[in-house]
């Protein structure tokens, strides 16, 4: 049987936890044994152990609080920095794309201008070739050279335009002669005095033409309107009637 001393002493509880609930530190074996002996001598017994564990949890929460807040602040700062760097990268990419488009556009404009300058100098040569062809003087080796030159400028994008019967357009035509005709229903190019040339939508030289308007000799004089429409104020072929002295 148990002695009266054993009954009054109560159960012996030894705290062998490796983590100190008060400090959160790892205890060695000697400290763990001393803690167990101290708790066994404590008359509070199990209640003291429970309070100690609860206090340890509260202490752990207080200990973890500042560290968690610090980690949250660091994460927020890292996310802010990431957003700033991403915005910088997107802005740099947009600037580079705009720069590349601008360079390509400028390069195309320079190429078009240089090509226009070169082909513009060749237009008188092409006019001479056309006149030689009209007079039947384009033959032999000169014919081969002329055809090779015309083929080369066509490959470079030079387009010749202006045909008899085309509607008169002051944007692409230059009226050098003017008359009236009952055979046309609108201002019409009745003769091509010199063909026009263009590259794409760029006019290198307007076609120089003779224009006829609908009507007869008694039609109202529209020379001024036609001259204003022509980009170079082409001369009119219509002559004013002579007076009694023979002056026009």
Secondary structure, 3 states (H helix, E strand, C coil): CCCHHHHHHCCCCCCCCCECCCCCCECCHHHHHHHHHHHHHCCCCHHHHHHHHHHHHHHHHHHHHHHHHHHHHHHHHHHHHHHHHHHHHHHHHHHHHHHHHHHHHHHHHHHHHHHHHHHHHHHHHHHHHHHHHHCCCCCHHHHHHHHHHHHHHHHCCEEEECCCCCECCCCCEEEEEEEEECCCCCCEEEEEEECEEEECCEEEECEEEEEEEECCCCCCCCHHHHHHHCCCCCCCCCCCCCCCCCCC
